Amino acid sequence: MILLEKNDFHKAIEPLRLVTFNNLFARSVVERKVSGKIFVDNTDNPKTFYILHPYGMGLLFGDWNNPEFNSKFKDYALNNNVRNKTESIQAFPNDWNVIIMKLFSSTLKKSERETSEKGIININTRVNFKFNRNKYINREKIILPHVEIKKTDSYIYENMSGTIDLRDFWDSKDDFLKHGVAFSAFYDSEFAATAFSPFIHDNKLEIGVETAVKFRKMGIAEIICGVLIDYCLDNSYEPVWACRLENTASHKLALKLGFDPLLEIPYYIINK
């Protein structure tokens, strides 16, 4: 595994086009819309790639029949000292999943929840959804009289509280204001949730949502995501949704908003 120089990120563009499931986060790194890392087998003519988004999402793809790279990737994954946050990995094509099962046969653990157990690779399932416009338009809408919606501006971006932090998706506040879009919900004037566009490419806008702990299970996430979906429809974007199957709250929310499950793929979590 060799860290590719940013000026050479373009070498991953064509191989990435072969990945058939949702990979907008990887495109954001390759196209240098956000800072990230790309590890390769060879800097001159790379065939094997591991793209890492600053949020911790990783994509392993390219030539899977590469024993030297695979061995180094195994060392990397099991060495908790090389990263400061958890990494969640998808792989393409399916041959990679066969390789991963062999590489980590003694350390793979099926878990419905993320754990911090050292030396263990948790295996979950990632679900890609397809937006169903008719289902969305004909859904039963939720109304909460205490909720006020605002488009996320500079002040809101800088003052989000609790577990909500969008800074891993944009390199700066100015970058967010120029390239991103988000809407925030306030409950009795208190910040409650945000729906945002972590990745926008071509005509696709992937939806992310975060709700402050105090305001969960109230329907606020459904309302704020609906505002962002309406923005997509008004601006000719296709809303994109993906989440862990084990994240039941996100999965149920996607169904309520008119998304249909499209594809399930293995999802590996390596701890910091």
N, C-alpha and C positions, 0 to 999 in steps of 0.2 A: 504494500500500500504506500503510494507516493502522493504527497499533497500537490495538487495541480496549481500552478500559478493562475491568478485571476485572468491574466491576458490570454490564457489558453482555455478558458471555460468553454469557448465556442466549439471545442473538439467534442463536447458531450451533446451538442444540439441534435445532430442527426441520429445517434444511437437512442437518445431519449424519445424521439418521435416514434420509435417502435414499441414503446410501452403503451399498452392499450387501456389500462385503467387510469383513474384520476391521479394525475401527477403534477398538478398546478404548483404545489409547493416546490417541487424540484425545478420546474421551469423558472420560478422566481429566482432561484440561485444561479442557474445556468445563464439566464439572461441578465444577471447582475442587477435585478430590481431590489435585492436585499443581500446583505452580506451573508456568506455561507462558505462551506468547504466542499471540495470535490477531491476524493481520493481515487487514484487510478493504478493500474498495473505498470504502465509505461507512459512517460510524458510525451514522447515523440509520436507514438501511434497507439493511443490507449484503446483497449478493447473491453476492459472491465472497470466498472464505475461504482463508487459509493458517494452519493450526494447527501450532504447534511445541511438542513435548514437550521438557522439559529434558534428556532423554537424547539428543536430536538427531533424533528421528523427526518427520517433517513430513507433513501431509496437505493437498493442494491440491484444492479442490472448489468447487462452485457454478457460477456463470455463467462459462463459458470465453470467451464472445464479448465481452470487455471489454478493448479495446486499451490503455487507460491503465493499468489494473492489470497487464496482461501485460507491458507495457514496464517498469514499475517492478519487477516480479518478476524479470525478466531482469537488470536492473541489480543487484538485491539478490543474485541467485545468483552473478553473476560478480565481485562485490566481496568479496574475502576479508577485508576489514578490518571487516565488519559482524558477524562471528561469531567466537567463540572455540573452536568445535568443528565437526566435520563434521556435515552435515545429510543425512538419508536420506529421500527424498520419494516418496510414493505419490500418485496423482491419480485423481479420479473426477468425472464418468464418463470413458469412453474418449476422448471428444472432447478432453479435456485433454491426452492423450498426443499427439494430432495437433498441438495447439498447441505443446506443448513441443518436438516434433521440428522445428517451424518456427522457434521462438524460438532454439533452440540448435543449429541445423543444422551450424554450423561448429565447435562446441565439444563435441559429444557423442562419447563414446568408449566402446565396448564393452570391459569389463574384468572378468575373473573375480575379481580381487582389488581391494580398495580401494587407491587411490593418493593421494598428496598433491600431485599435479601441479596447478599453478595455472592458472586459466582454462579448466579442463576439467570437463565434467559427465560422470561415469561412469554408464553405464546397465547395470543388472543386472536380475535377475528376482526378484520376491518370491513365495513359495509359501505359500498358506493351506492348512492341513490340516483334515481332519475326523476326530474321534476314533472309532475302531472298538472298542467295548467287548469284543466277542468275541475279536478279534485280541489285544487287550491281555491278557485273562484267560488265553488259551491259549498265550501266548508262552513260549518257553524262558527261564526266569529265570537271571540271572547271580548267582553267589555269590562274594564275596571275604571271606575270614575275617579280614583285617586291618582291615576297614572298620567304623567305628562311626557310627551315625546319631543326630543330636540335633536337636531342634526349635530353630530359631535364636532365641536370646534376646538380651537387651540387650548382654551381654558379647560374644557371638559377632558380633553385628551391628557392633559398634564395632571389632573386632579382626580382621576379614577381611584377608587379606594378598594381595600380588601384584596381579594385574589385576582382582581382584574388588572391586567397589564398588557397593553398592546405593543409595547416597545420591541418585542422579539419579531414582530412582523414588518416593521419599518425601521430604517436606519436612523431616523430622526423625526421630530415633530413636523418639520417642514416637508419631509418626504411623504409623511402620511397625508398632510393637507393637500399636497400636489397630486398624489397618485391613489390615495385610499378614499374610502367612504365608510361612515359609520353613523348609527343613530343610537341615542342613549335614552333610557327610560328613568324617570324620577317619580318616586312615590312620596306624595306629600312633600315635595321639594328635595327629598333625599335620593342620592344616586342609587339606582337599583340594578340596572343591567345595561348591556350594550350588545348590539348586533353589528358586525363589521365585516369588511371584505379583506380577509388575509391574503387572497390571491385573485388577481384579475388578469386574464389572458384572452386575447381575441374577443369572442362574444360571451365568455364564461366568467361568472363571478361566484367564487366559493364563499359560503356563508359560515362565519364563526359567531358564536354567542357565548357570553359570560354573564352570570347572574351573581350578585353579591349574596353571600350565604343567608343573610337575614331575610332576603326576599325570594328565596326559592320555593317552588311548589305553589305559587300563587297565580301562574298564568302569564306573568310578565314577559318571560322569554318568548312565549308564543306571540304576544302582541308586538314586541320589538322586532322579531324576525319577520313578521308580516309586513312591517314598514319597509324593511330592506328588500323583501321580495317585490313589493310594489315598486320600489325604486328600480329594480332589475327590469320589470316588465315595462316601465315607462321609458327606460333607456336601452331597450333591445338587448339586455343581457339574459343569458340562461342561468338561473340560480343553480348552484351546485352544492350538494350536501354529502358529507362522508363522516363516519364516526366508528368508534369501536362498537361491535355488537354487544359487548358487555356493559357499555354505557347506556343503560336502559332509558335514562331520562332523555338523552339526545336522540336515541332511536325512536322513542315514542313521539317526541316533538316533531321529528321529520315526517312521520306518518300523519300527524295532525295537520301539517302544513302542505300536504298534497304530494309528498315525495314517495315514490315506490322503490323498494329494494331492488337493486339491479345486479350486484355482484358481491360475493363474499371472498375475501382473500386472507391468508395467514398474516399475522401482525406480531412482530417480535419486539419485546421491550427489554433493553439492556440498561442496567442501573448505573447510577453515578457512583 
